[in-house]
Amino acid sequence: MVAFEDLRIWQDAQNIALQIYSLFKDNKDYGFRDQIQRAAISISNNIAEGSEYNSDKVMIRYLRISKGSCGEVKNMLYLCPKIGYCDDDTAKSLINKCKSLSSSIGAFIAYLENNNRNNQ
C-alpha cells in the first residue's frame, strides 16, 4: 500500500482542514467552530489511520468514515452564509472542494473493492 502522505486524497483533505481552521479561527461560536474543525481534520485523520493497517478491507472502512466526515463539513458549510459566518462565495468554494474530495474518496473505495474482487 502507498504511504498516506503520497495519496492525493490525503493531501486534499489536509488543504481543506487548513482552510477550515483559518476561516473559523476567530469564530466565537465555539460549538460550531469546534465541530467543523474536528470534522475537517477527521477526513485526513481517517485516511491516514486506515492506511496504517496495511489492509484494503480496513482501509475501505476508514475511507467510508472519512467520506462521512467530508459530508459533515459540507453540511456545515451550507449553514455558514445563512448564519453569517462566511460569505456565499467562500462557502461555495469549500463545498465544491468537499464534493470533489468526496468523489475522489469514493473512486478510491471503488478501486480498492474492485482490486480485492480481482485478487480473490
MOPAC internal coordinates of N, CA, C and O (Angstrom, degrees):
PM7 1SCF
backbone

  N    0.0000 0     0.00 0     0.00 0    0    0    0
  C    1.4576 1     0.00 0     0.00 0    1    0    0
  C    1.5286 1   109.19 1     0.00 0    2    1    0
  O    1.2310 1   121.05 1   -34.14 1    3    2    1
  N    1.3086 1   115.60 1   145.86 1    3    2    1
  C    1.4558 1   123.20 1   178.87 1    5    3    2
  C    1.5310 1   109.54 1   -72.19 1    6    5    3
  O    1.2310 1   120.63 1   -34.93 1    7    6    5
  N    1.3216 1   116.39 1   145.07 1    7    6    5
  C    1.4687 1   120.52 1   175.33 1    9    7    6
  C    1.5245 1   109.14 1   -61.96 1   10    9    7
  O    1.2310 1   120.77 1   -40.07 1   11   10    9
  N    1.3293 1   116.14 1   139.93 1   11   10    9
  C    1.4656 1   119.15 1  -176.07 1   13   11   10
  C    1.5260 1   112.41 1   -59.40 1   14   13   11
  O    1.2310 1   120.33 1   149.40 1   15   14   13
  N    1.3210 1   116.98 1   -30.60 1   15   14   13
  C    1.4580 1   120.19 1  -179.89 1   17   15   14
  C    1.5353 1   112.29 1   -62.84 1   18   17   15
  O    1.2310 1   120.88 1   156.47 1   19   18   17
  N    1.3222 1   115.92 1   -23.53 1   19   18   17
  C    1.4680 1   120.79 1  -179.46 1   21   19   18
  C    1.5243 1   112.90 1   -89.16 1   22   21   19
  O    1.2310 1   120.35 1   172.02 1   23   22   21
  N    1.3260 1   116.94 1    -7.98 1   23   22   21
  C    1.4680 1   120.09 1  -179.49 1   25   23   22
  C    1.5274 1   110.26 1   -79.45 1   26   25   23
  O    1.2310 1   121.18 1   -50.58 1   27   26   25
  N    1.3205 1   115.35 1   129.42 1   27   26   25
  C    1.4660 1   119.98 1   179.36 1   29   27   26
  C    1.5377 1   110.72 1   -61.42 1   30   29   27
  O    1.2310 1   120.06 1   144.37 1   31   30   29
  N    1.3278 1   117.49 1   -35.63 1   31   30   29
  C    1.4664 1   119.52 1  -179.74 1   33   31   30
  C    1.5218 1   111.31 1   -63.89 1   34   33   31
  O    1.2310 1   120.16 1   143.35 1   35   34   33
  N    1.3210 1   117.29 1   -36.65 1   35   34   33
  C    1.4657 1   120.29 1   177.72 1   37   35   34
  C    1.5243 1   109.91 1   -67.58 1   38   37   35
  O    1.2310 1   120.43 1   136.18 1   39   38   37
  N    1.3305 1   116.77 1   -43.82 1   39   38   37
  C    1.4608 1   121.33 1   178.89 1   41   39   38
  C    1.5305 1   111.01 1   -61.04 1   42   41   39
  O    1.2310 1   120.59 1   135.51 1   43   42   41
  N    1.3335 1   116.48 1   -44.49 1   43   42   41
  C    1.4609 1   120.46 1   178.30 1   45   43   42
  C    1.5279 1   111.42 1   -64.52 1   46   45   43
  O    1.2310 1   120.65 1   140.34 1   47   46   45
  N    1.3213 1   116.37 1   -39.66 1   47   46   45
  C    1.4682 1   120.35 1   178.51 1   49   47   46
  C    1.5293 1   110.73 1   -64.33 1   50   49   47
  O    1.2310 1   120.41 1   140.14 1   51   50   49
  N    1.3150 1   116.83 1   -39.86 1   51   50   49
  C    1.4632 1   120.36 1   176.98 1   53   51   50
  C    1.5326 1   110.35 1   -61.67 1   54   53   51
  O    1.2310 1   120.50 1   137.67 1   55   54   53
  N    1.3278 1   116.65 1   -42.33 1   55   54   53
  C    1.4668 1   120.61 1   179.78 1   57   55   54
  C    1.5256 1   112.04 1   -63.64 1   58   57   55
  O    1.2310 1   120.65 1   138.90 1   59   58   57
  N    1.3265 1   116.35 1   -41.10 1   59   58   57
  C    1.4681 1   119.93 1   177.17 1   61   59   58
  C    1.5269 1   109.98 1   -63.44 1   62   61   59
  O    1.2310 1   120.24 1   135.80 1   63   62   61
  N    1.3206 1   117.14 1   -44.20 1   63   62   61
  C    1.4669 1   120.52 1   179.44 1   65   63   62
  C    1.5266 1   110.72 1   -60.31 1   66   65   63
  O    1.2310 1   120.09 1   137.34 1   67   66   65
  N    1.3136 1   117.43 1   -42.66 1   67   66   65
  C    1.4648 1   120.72 1   178.59 1   69   67   66
  C    1.5269 1   111.37 1   -61.90 1   70   69   67
  O    1.2310 1   120.50 1   138.49 1   71   70   69
  N    1.3263 1   116.66 1   -41.51 1   71   70   69
  C    1.4629 1   120.23 1   178.64 1   73   71   70
  C    1.5275 1   111.50 1   -66.36 1   74   73   71
  O    1.2310 1   120.45 1   139.80 1   75   74   73
  N    1.3304 1   116.75 1   -40.20 1   75   74   73
  C    1.4669 1   120.66 1   178.59 1   77   75   74
  C    1.5221 1   109.97 1   -65.09 1   78   77   75
  O    1.2310 1   120.26 1   134.53 1   79   78   77
  N    1.3304 1   117.11 1   -45.47 1   79   78   77
  C    1.4672 1   119.92 1   178.90 1   81   79   78
  C    1.5218 1   111.22 1   -59.66 1   82   81   79
  O    1.2310 1   120.73 1   136.08 1   83   82   81
  N    1.3186 1   116.20 1   -43.92 1   83   82   81
  C    1.4623 1   120.42 1   179.90 1   85   83   82
  C    1.5274 1   111.78 1   -64.70 1   86   85   83
  O    1.2310 1   120.48 1   136.47 1   87   86   85
  N    1.3310 1   116.68 1   -43.53 1   87   86   85
  C    1.4642 1   121.58 1  -177.51 1   89   87   86
  C    1.5248 1   112.37 1   -63.47 1   90   89   87
  O    1.2310 1   120.43 1   142.91 1   91   90   89
  N    1.3333 1   116.78 1   -37.09 1   91   90   89
  C    1.4679 1   120.30 1  -172.58 1   93   91   90
  C    1.5267 1   114.59 1  -108.23 1   94   93   91
  O    1.2310 1   120.08 1  -171.06 1   95   94   93
  N    1.3360 1   117.44 1     8.94 1   95   94   93
  C    1.4692 1   119.76 1  -174.84 1   97   95   94
  C    1.5291 1   113.62 1   -59.12 1   98   97   95
  O    1.2310 1   120.06 1   148.60 1   99   98   97
  N    1.3312 1   117.49 1   -31.40 1   99   98   97
  C    1.4660 1   120.56 1  -178.82 1  101   99   98
  C    1.5279 1   113.20 1  -103.90 1  102  101   99
  O    1.2310 1   120.37 1  -173.94 1  103  102  101
  N    1.3213 1   116.89 1     6.06 1  103  102  101
  C    1.4678 1   120.93 1  -178.58 1  105  103  102
  C    1.5318 1   109.05 1   -70.30 1  106  105  103
  O    1.2310 1   120.83 1   -51.17 1  107  106  105
  N    1.3141 1   116.02 1   128.83 1  107  106  105
  C    1.4721 1   121.05 1  -177.38 1  109  107  106
  C    1.5215 1   113.69 1   -88.42 1  110  109  107
  O    1.2310 1   120.22 1   174.61 1  111  110  109
  N    1.3250 1   117.19 1    -5.39 1  111  110  109
  C    1.4739 1   120.88 1   173.90 1  113  111  110
  C    1.5251 1   106.03 1   -82.31 1  114  113  111
  O    1.2310 1   121.55 1   -95.79 1  115  114  113
  N    1.3280 1   114.63 1    84.21 1  115  114  113
  C    1.4568 1   120.75 1  -170.93 1  117  115  114
  C    1.5202 1   113.10 1   -61.32 1  118  117  115
  O    1.2310 1   120.14 1   144.13 1  119  118  117
  N    1.3179 1   117.34 1   -35.87 1  119  118  117
  C    1.4616 1   120.20 1   178.82 1  121  119  118
  C    1.5206 1   111.28 1   -63.11 1  122  121  119
  O    1.2310 1   120.73 1   131.40 1  123  122  121
  N    1.3203 1   116.20 1   -48.60 1  123  122  121
  C    1.4613 1   121.08 1   179.25 1  125  123  122
  C    1.5253 1   110.62 1   -64.73 1  126  125  123
  O    1.2310 1   121.08 1   131.16 1  127  126  125
  N    1.3224 1   115.54 1   -48.84 1  127  126  125
  C    1.4656 1   120.73 1  -178.29 1  129  127  126
  C    1.5220 1   111.50 1   -58.44 1  130  129  127
  O    1.2310 1   120.82 1   131.21 1  131  130  129
  N    1.3271 1   116.03 1   -48.79 1  131  130  129
  C    1.4599 1   119.29 1  -178.14 1  133  131  130
  C    1.5224 1   111.64 1   -63.89 1  134  133  131
  O    1.2310 1   120.37 1   141.08 1  135  134  133
  N    1.3242 1   116.89 1   -38.92 1  135  134  133
  C    1.4655 1   120.43 1  -178.08 1  137  135  134
  C    1.5307 1   111.38 1   -66.36 1  138  137  135
  O    1.2310 1   119.97 1   133.48 1  139  138  137
  N    1.3276 1   117.66 1   -46.52 1  139  138  137
  C    1.4663 1   119.25 1  -178.37 1  141  139  138
  C    1.5285 1   110.75 1   -69.86 1  142  141  139
  O    1.2310 1   120.22 1   144.79 1  143  142  141
  N    1.3332 1   117.19 1   -35.21 1  143  142  141
  C    1.4624 1   119.50 1   177.21 1  145  143  142
  C    1.5275 1   111.45 1   -68.10 1  146  145  143
  O    1.2310 1   120.22 1   137.61 1  147  146  145
  N    1.3299 1   117.19 1   -42.39 1  147  146  145
  C    1.4737 1   120.08 1   177.75 1  149  147  146
  C    1.5198 1   111.02 1   -63.16 1  150  149  147
  O    1.2310 1   120.54 1   136.91 1  151  150  149
  N    1.3264 1   116.57 1   -43.09 1  151  150  149
  C    1.4666 1   120.21 1   179.65 1  153  151  150
  C    1.5249 1   110.49 1   -64.32 1  154  153  151
  O    1.2310 1   120.23 1   139.20 1  155  154  153
  N    1.3303 1   117.16 1   -40.80 1  155  154  153
  C    1.4679 1   120.74 1  -179.14 1  157  155  154
  C    1.5244 1   111.26 1   -64.18 1  158  157  155
  O    1.2310 1   120.00 1   135.21 1  159  158  157
  N    1.3180 1   117.60 1   -44.79 1  159  158  157
  C    1.4732 1   119.51 1  -179.70 1  161  159  158
  C    1.5219 1   111.18 1   -72.04 1  162  161  159
  O    1.2310 1   120.24 1   154.81 1  163  162  161
  N    1.3188 1   117.14 1   -25.19 1  163  162  161
  C    1.4624 1   121.63 1   178.37 1  165  163  162
  C    1.5315 1   111.84 1   -63.26 1  166  165  163
  O    1.2310 1   120.48 1   150.86 1  167  166  165
  N    1.3166 1   116.70 1   -29.14 1  167  166  165
  C    1.4705 1   119.76 1  -179.31 1  169  167  166
  C    1.5248 1   109.60 1   -60.41 1  170  169  167
  O    1.2310 1   120.24 1   123.86 1  171  170  169
  N    1.3208 1   117.15 1   -56.14 1  171  170  169
  C    1.4710 1   119.75 1  -178.77 1  173  171  170
  C    1.5271 1   111.92 1   -72.53 1  174  173  171
  O    1.2310 1   119.96 1   146.82 1  175  174  173
  N    1.3370 1   117.67 1   -33.18 1  175  174  173
  C    1.4630 1   119.97 1   178.33 1  177  175  174
  C    1.5277 1   111.54 1   -58.54 1  178  177  175
  O    1.2310 1   120.57 1   136.39 1  179  178  177
  N    1.3284 1   116.52 1   -43.61 1  179  178  177
  C    1.4627 1   119.38 1  -178.03 1  181  179  178
  C    1.5228 1   112.67 1   -71.82 1  182  181  179
  O    1.2310 1   120.38 1   147.48 1  183  182  181
  N    1.3141 1   116.88 1   -32.52 1  183  182  181
  C    1.4701 1   119.53 1   173.97 1  185  183  182
  C    1.5285 1   109.22 1   -63.20 1  186  185  183
  O    1.2310 1   120.86 1   133.48 1  187  186  185
  N    1.3250 1   115.96 1   -46.52 1  187  186  185
  C    1.4618 1   120.51 1  -179.97 1  189  187  186
  C    1.5252 1   111.56 1   -64.29 1  190  189  187
  O    1.2310 1   120.59 1   132.37 1  191  190  189
  N    1.3161 1   116.47 1   -47.63 1  191  190  189
  C    1.4719 1   119.74 1  -178.10 1  193  191  190
  C    1.5230 1   111.37 1   -62.11 1  194  193  191
  O    1.2310 1   120.33 1   133.99 1  195  194  193
  N    1.3125 1   116.97 1   -46.01 1  195  194  193
  C    1.4586 1   120.08 1  -179.22 1  197  195  194
  C    1.5121 1   112.94 1   -61.26 1  198  197  195
  O    1.2310 1   120.43 1   144.18 1  199  198  197
  N    1.3143 1   116.79 1   -35.82 1  199  198  197
  C    1.4639 1   119.52 1  -178.17 1  201  199  198
  C    1.5261 1   112.39 1   -70.28 1  202  201  199
  O    1.2310 1   120.37 1   154.30 1  203  202  201
  N    1.3030 1   116.90 1   -25.70 1  203  202  201
  C    1.4640 1   120.77 1  -177.04 1  205  203  202
  C    1.5300 1   113.16 1   -71.35 1  206  205  203
  O    1.2310 1   119.80 1   164.97 1  207  206  205
  N    1.3127 1   117.99 1   -15.03 1  207  206  205
  C    1.4662 1   120.94 1   179.70 1  209  207  206
  C    1.5215 1   112.67 1   -82.02 1  210  209  207
  O    1.2310 1   120.09 1   167.58 1  211  210  209
  N    1.3324 1   117.43 1   -12.42 1  211  210  209
  C    1.4665 1   122.10 1  -179.63 1  213  211  210
  C    1.5259 1   112.57 1    53.80 1  214  213  211
  O    1.2310 1   120.98 1  -140.39 1  215  214  213
  N    1.3126 1   115.72 1    39.61 1  215  214  213
  C    1.4581 1   122.81 1   179.11 1  217  215  214
  C    1.5201 1   108.30 1  -139.11 1  218  217  215
  O    1.2310 1   120.50 1   -57.69 1  219  218  217
  N    1.3244 1   116.64 1   122.31 1  219  218  217
  C    1.4637 1   119.51 1   179.38 1  221  219  218
  C    1.5186 1   111.50 1   -60.01 1  222  221  219
  O    1.2310 1   120.51 1   140.78 1  223  222  221
  N    1.3214 1   116.64 1   -39.22 1  223  222  221
  C    1.4644 1   120.33 1  -178.95 1  225  223  222
  C    1.5245 1   110.96 1   -61.61 1  226  225  223
  O    1.2310 1   120.23 1   135.50 1  227  226  225
  N    1.3109 1   117.16 1   -44.50 1  227  226  225
  C    1.4624 1   121.35 1   179.10 1  229  227  226
  C    1.5290 1   109.84 1   -69.95 1  230  229  227
  O    1.2310 1   120.86 1   140.08 1  231  230  229
  N    1.3251 1   115.95 1   -39.92 1  231  230  229
  C    1.4631 1   119.98 1   179.10 1  233  231  230
  C    1.5267 1   110.64 1   -59.59 1  234  233  231
  O    1.2310 1   120.31 1   137.76 1  235  234  233
  N    1.3157 1   117.00 1   -42.24 1  235  234  233
  C    1.4664 1   121.08 1   179.07 1  237  235  234
  C    1.5301 1   110.23 1   -60.05 1  238  237  235
  O    1.2310 1   120.38 1   137.65 1  239  238  237
  N    1.3230 1   116.89 1   -42.35 1  239  238  237
  C    1.4708 1   120.63 1   179.34 1  241  239  238
  C    1.5339 1   110.62 1   -60.04 1  242  241  239
  O    1.2310 1   120.58 1   134.05 1  243  242  241
  N    1.3269 1   116.50 1   -45.95 1  243  242  241
  C    1.4608 1   120.19 1  -179.93 1  245  243  242
  C    1.5269 1   111.93 1   -70.11 1  246  245  243
  O    1.2310 1   120.10 1   146.47 1  247  246  245
  N    1.3212 1   117.42 1   -33.53 1  247  246  245
  C    1.4621 1   119.87 1   176.10 1  249  247  246
  C    1.5240 1   110.92 1   -64.03 1  250  249  247
  O    1.2310 1   120.44 1   143.25 1  251  250  249
  N    1.3216 1   116.76 1   -36.75 1  251  250  249
  C    1.4673 1   119.74 1   177.16 1  253  251  250
  C    1.5307 1   111.03 1   -65.38 1  254  253  251
  O    1.2310 1   120.40 1   141.34 1  255  254  253
  N    1.3199 1   116.84 1   -38.66 1  255  254  253
  C    1.4642 1   120.62 1   176.51 1  257  255  254
  C    1.5297 1   109.01 1   -64.89 1  258  257  255
  O    1.2310 1   120.71 1   137.06 1  259  258  257
  N    1.3175 1   116.25 1   -42.94 1  259  258  257
  C    1.4538 1   121.68 1   178.26 1  261  259  258
  C    1.5309 1   111.13 1   -59.70 1  262  261  259
  O    1.2310 1   120.96 1   137.29 1  263  262  261
  N    1.3133 1   115.77 1   -42.71 1  263  262  261
  C    1.4668 1   121.63 1   178.37 1  265  263  262
  C    1.5338 1   110.18 1   -62.99 1  266  265  263
  O    1.2310 1   120.54 1   140.36 1  267  266  265
  N    1.3191 1   116.58 1   -39.64 1  267  266  265
  C    1.4637 1   120.48 1   176.52 1  269  267  266
  C    1.5241 1   112.34 1   -63.54 1  270  269  267
  O    1.2310 1   120.57 1   138.69 1  271  270  269
  N    1.3220 1   116.51 1   -41.31 1  271  270  269
  C    1.4670 1   120.05 1   177.30 1  273  271  270
  C    1.5230 1   110.88 1   -64.38 1  274  273  271
  O    1.2310 1   120.76 1   144.43 1  275  274  273
  N    1.3070 1   116.16 1   -35.57 1  275  274  273
  C    1.4650 1   120.77 1   176.60 1  277  275  274
  C    1.5356 1   109.69 1   -61.86 1  278  277  275
  O    1.2310 1   120.55 1   137.81 1  279  278  277
  N    1.3163 1   116.56 1   -42.19 1  279  278  277
  C    1.4620 1   120.86 1   176.50 1  281  279  278
  C    1.5166 1   112.03 1   -63.71 1  282  281  279
  O    1.2310 1   120.41 1   142.86 1  283  282  281
  N    1.3208 1   116.83 1   -37.14 1  283  282  281
  C    1.4691 1   120.66 1   178.48 1  285  283  282
  C    1.5258 1   110.52 1   -64.05 1  286  285  283
  O    1.2310 1   120.50 1   135.04 1  287  286  285
  N    1.3284 1   116.66 1   -44.96 1  287  286  285
  C    1.4659 1   120.24 1   177.99 1  289  287  286
  C    1.5263 1   109.97 1   -61.31 1  290  289  287
  O    1.2310 1   120.82 1   134.41 1  291  290  289
  N    1.3106 1   116.03 1   -45.59 1  291  290  289
  C    1.4626 1   120.83 1  -179.90 1  293  291  290
  C    1.5312 1   110.68 1   -59.10 1  294  293  291
  O    1.2310 1   120.21 1   135.00 1  295  294  293
  N    1.3156 1   117.20 1   -45.00 1  295  294  293
  C    1.4575 1   121.49 1   178.55 1  297  295  294
  C    1.5264 1   111.48 1   -58.56 1  298  297  295
  O    1.2310 1   120.31 1   135.48 1  299  298  297
  N    1.3170 1   117.01 1   -44.52 1  299  298  297
  C    1.4582 1   120.56 1  -179.25 1  301  299  298
  C    1.5254 1   111.19 1   -67.92 1  302  301  299
  O    1.2310 1   120.78 1   147.10 1  303  302  301
  N    1.3300 1   116.12 1   -32.90 1  303  302  301
  C    1.4628 1   119.76 1   178.06 1  305  303  302
  C    1.5284 1   111.98 1   -66.60 1  306  305  303
  O    1.2310 1   120.36 1   148.61 1  307  306  305
  N    1.3337 1   116.92 1   -31.39 1  307  306  305
  C    1.4684 1   119.44 1   175.50 1  309  307  306
  C    1.5309 1   110.44 1   -62.78 1  310  309  307
  O    1.2310 1   120.37 1   147.89 1  311  310  309
  N    1.3197 1   116.91 1   -32.11 1  311  310  309
  C    1.4619 1   121.32 1   179.85 1  313  311  310
  C    1.5301 1   113.58 1   -76.62 1  314  313  311
  O    1.2310 1   120.72 1   149.34 1  315  314  313
  N    1.3127 1   116.22 1   -30.66 1  315  314  313
  C    1.4705 1   120.91 1  -171.58 1  317  315  314
  C    1.5264 1   114.76 1   -50.51 1  318  317  315
  O    1.2310 1   118.94 1   126.28 1  319  318  317
  N    1.3217 1   119.62 1   -53.72 1  319  318  317
  C    1.4754 1   117.14 1  -179.53 1  321  319  318
  C    1.5339 1   112.26 1   -68.59 1  322  321  319
  O    1.2310 1   120.30 1   151.54 1  323  322  321
  N    1.3001 1   117.04 1   -28.46 1  323  322  321
  C    1.4665 1   120.65 1  -179.15 1  325  323  322
  C    1.5215 1   111.93 1   -68.12 1  326  325  323
  O    1.2310 1   120.82 1   150.35 1  327  326  325
  N    1.3453 1   116.03 1   -29.65 1  327  326  325
  C    1.4622 1   119.34 1  -179.69 1  329  327  326
  C    1.5334 1   111.94 1  -106.56 1  330  329  327
  O    1.2310 1   121.07 1  -172.24 1  331  330  329
  N    1.3280 1   115.56 1     7.76 1  331  330  329
  C    1.4582 1   120.76 1   173.27 1  333  331  330
  C    1.5121 1   116.16 1    82.30 1  334  333  331
  O    1.2310 1   119.83 1  -157.31 1  335  334  333
  N    1.3331 1   117.93 1    22.69 1  335  334  333
  C    1.4650 1   120.39 1  -178.31 1  337  335  334
  C    1.5255 1   113.08 1   -91.97 1  338  337  335
  O    1.2310 1   119.95 1   164.34 1  339  338  337
  N    1.3269 1   117.70 1   -15.66 1  339  338  337
  C    1.4561 1   121.90 1   173.85 1  341  339  338
  C    1.5225 1   108.11 1  -163.93 1  342  341  339
  O    1.2310 1   121.03 1   -12.54 1  343  342  341
  N    1.3212 1   115.63 1   167.46 1  343  342  341
  C    1.4610 1   118.81 1   179.58 1  345  343  342
  C    1.5308 1   110.41 1   -83.45 1  346  345  343
  O    1.2310 1   120.89 1   -14.55 1  347  346  345
  N    1.3174 1   115.90 1   165.45 1  347  346  345
  C    1.4627 1   121.92 1  -177.41 1  349  347  346
  C    1.5252 1   112.64 1   -58.05 1  350  349  347
  O    1.2310 1   120.46 1   136.25 1  351  350  349
  N    1.3266 1   116.73 1   -43.75 1  351  350  349
  C    1.4712 1   120.15 1  -176.81 1  353  351  350
  C    1.5258 1   112.05 1   -63.82 1  354  353  351
  O    1.2310 1   120.45 1   139.11 1  355  354  353
  N    1.3190 1   116.74 1   -40.89 1  355  354  353
  C    1.4685 1   120.80 1   178.43 1  357  355  354
  C    1.5247 1   109.94 1   -63.87 1  358  357  355
  O    1.2310 1   120.75 1   133.65 1  359  358  357
  N    1.3174 1   116.18 1   -46.35 1  359  358  357
  C    1.4644 1   120.15 1   179.42 1  361  359  358
  C    1.5181 1   110.62 1   -61.79 1  362  361  359
  O    1.2310 1   120.15 1   132.85 1  363  362  361
  N    1.3286 1   117.31 1   -47.15 1  363  362  361
  C    1.4674 1   120.94 1  -179.02 1  365  363  362
  C    1.5190 1   111.93 1   -60.86 1  366  365  363
  O    1.2310 1   120.47 1   138.57 1  367  366  365
  N    1.3179 1   116.70 1   -41.43 1  367  366  365
  C    1.4620 1   120.59 1   178.78 1  369  367  366
  C    1.5287 1   111.30 1   -61.00 1  370  369  367
  O    1.2310 1   120.47 1   133.27 1  371  370  369
  N    1.3310 1   116.72 1   -46.73 1  371  370  369
  C    1.4677 1   120.52 1   180.00 1  373  371  370
  C    1.5298 1   111.49 1   -70.14 1  374  373  371
  O    1.2310 1   120.07 1   143.46 1  375  374  373
  N    1.3063 1   117.46 1   -36.54 1  375  374  373
  C    1.4747 1   120.49 1   176.08 1  377  375  374
  C    1.5188 1   109.85 1   -61.00 1  378  377  375
  O    1.2310 1   120.22 1   136.30 1  379  378  377
  N    1.3315 1   117.18 1   -43.70 1  379  378  377
  C    1.4622 1   120.43 1   178.85 1  381  379  378
  C    1.5261 1   111.78 1   -64.08 1  382  381  379
  O    1.2310 1   120.12 1   142.93 1  383  382  381
  N    1.3216 1   117.37 1   -37.07 1  383  382  381
  C    1.4649 1   120.55 1   176.02 1  385  383  382
  C    1.5265 1   110.47 1   -65.09 1  386  385  383
  O    1.2310 1   120.55 1   139.89 1  387  386  385
  N    1.3309 1   116.56 1   -40.11 1  387  386  385
  C    1.4669 1   120.58 1   177.31 1  389  387  386
  C    1.5288 1   111.11 1   -65.42 1  390  389  387
  O    1.2310 1   120.34 1   138.29 1  391  390  389
  N    1.3257 1   116.95 1   -41.71 1  391  390  389
  C    1.4689 1   120.50 1   177.96 1  393  391  390
  C    1.5264 1   110.52 1   -60.86 1  394  393  391
  O    1.2310 1   120.70 1   134.60 1  395  394  393
  N    1.3165 1   116.28 1   -45.40 1  395  394  393
  C    1.4574 1   121.04 1   179.42 1  397  395  394
  C    1.5220 1   111.07 1   -63.05 1  398  397  395
  O    1.2310 1   120.47 1   135.45 1  399  398  397
  N    1.3260 1   116.70 1   -44.55 1  399  398  397
  C    1.4594 1   120.69 1   178.96 1  401  399  398
  C    1.5208 1   110.88 1   -63.43 1  402  401  399
  O    1.2310 1   120.13 1   135.16 1  403  402  401
  N    1.3189 1   117.35 1   -44.84 1  403  402  401
  C    1.4617 1   121.15 1   178.82 1  405  403  402
  C    1.5244 1   111.00 1   -58.67 1  406  405  403
  O    1.2310 1   120.81 1   137.97 1  407  406  405
  N    1.3139 1   116.05 1   -42.03 1  407  406  405
  C    1.4651 1   120.90 1   177.82 1  409  407  406
  C    1.5308 1   111.00 1   -63.29 1  410  409  407
  O    1.2310 1   120.51 1   137.62 1  411  410  409
  N    1.3172 1   116.63 1   -42.38 1  411  410  409
  C    1.4690 1   121.06 1   178.93 1  413  411  410
  C    1.5297 1   111.44 1   -65.58 1  414  413  411
  O    1.2310 1   120.43 1   139.56 1  415  414  413
  N    1.3181 1   116.79 1   -40.44 1  415  414  413
  C    1.4690 1   120.30 1   176.73 1  417  415  414
  C    1.5222 1   109.17 1   -62.75 1  418  417  415
  O    1.2310 1   120.32 1   135.88 1  419  418  417
  N    1.3323 1   116.99 1   -44.12 1  419  418  417
  C    1.4622 1   120.94 1   177.89 1  421  419  418
  C    1.5148 1   112.20 1   -60.10 1  422  421  419
  O    1.2310 1   120.17 1   139.88 1  423  422  421
  N    1.3161 1   117.27 1   -40.12 1  423  422  421
  C    1.4668 1   121.32 1   178.30 1  425  423  422
  C    1.5339 1   110.58 1   -65.55 1  426  425  423
  O    1.2310 1   120.42 1   142.08 1  427  426  425
  N    1.3303 1   116.79 1   -37.92 1  427  426  425
  C    1.4618 1   120.06 1   178.55 1  429  427  426
  C    1.5221 1   110.49 1   -68.41 1  430  429  427
  O    1.2310 1   120.26 1   140.69 1  431  430  429
  N    1.3185 1   117.10 1   -39.31 1  431  430  429
  C    1.4673 1   120.68 1   175.16 1  433  431  430
  C    1.5250 1   109.91 1   -59.24 1  434  433  431
  O    1.2310 1   120.38 1   132.31 1  435  434  433
  N    1.3271 1   116.87 1   -47.69 1  435  434  433
  C    1.4698 1   121.07 1   179.53 1  437  435  434
  C    1.5239 1   111.24 1   -60.54 1  438  437  435
  O    1.2310 1   120.41 1   138.93 1  439  438  437
  N    1.3152 1   116.83 1   -41.07 1  439  438  437
  C    1.4615 1   121.10 1   177.60 1  441  439  438
  C    1.5237 1   110.91 1   -60.70 1  442  441  439
  O    1.2310 1   120.54 1   131.91 1  443  442  441
  N    1.3391 1   116.58 1   -48.09 1  443  442  441
  C    1.4656 1   120.06 1  -179.04 1  445  443  442
  C    1.5268 1   111.31 1   -64.75 1  446  445  443
  O    1.2310 1   120.36 1   139.89 1  447  446  445
  N    1.3279 1   116.92 1   -40.11 1  447  446  445
  C    1.4718 1   120.14 1   178.43 1  449  447  446
  C    1.5211 1   110.69 1   -64.35 1  450  449  447
  O    1.2310 1   120.27 1   137.35 1  451  450  449
  N    1.3097 1   117.09 1   -42.65 1  451  450  449
  C    1.4686 1   121.67 1   178.87 1  453  451  450
  C    1.5194 1   111.00 1   -66.08 1  454  453  451
  O    1.2310 1   120.57 1   138.91 1  455  454  453
  N    1.3100 1   116.52 1   -41.09 1  455  454  453
  C    1.4626 1   121.61 1   178.53 1  457  455  454
  C    1.5207 1   110.75 1   -61.89 1  458  457  455
  O    1.2310 1   120.38 1   140.27 1  459  458  457
  N    1.3382 1   116.88 1   -39.73 1  459  458  457
  C    1.4638 1   120.87 1   178.94 1  461  459  458
  C    1.5221 1   111.30 1   -67.03 1  462  461  459
  O    1.2310 1   120.14 1   140.99 1  463  462  461
  N    1.3397 1   117.34 1   -39.01 1  463  462  461
  C    1.4755 1   120.62 1   177.82 1  465  463  462
  C    1.5171 1   111.15 1   -64.02 1  466  465  463
  O    1.2310 1   120.72 1   140.65 1  467  466  465
  N    1.3242 1   116.24 1   -39.35 1  467  466  465
  C    1.4632 1   120.42 1  -178.04 1  469  467  466
  C    1.5224 1   112.55 1   -72.45 1  470  469  467
  O    1.2310 1   120.36 1   157.58 1  471  470  469
  N    1.3294 1   116.92 1   -22.42 1  471  470  469
  C    1.4662 1   120.17 1  -178.33 1  473  471  470
  C    1.5206 1   113.33 1   -95.67 1  474  473  471
  O    1.2310 1   120.36 1  -174.39 1  475  474  473
  N    1.3208 1   116.92 1     5.61 1  475  474  473
  C    1.4728 1   118.50 1  -178.75 1  477  475  474
  C    1.4933 1   111.08 1   -95.22 1  478  477  475
  O    1.2310 1   120.10 1   180.00 1  479  478  477

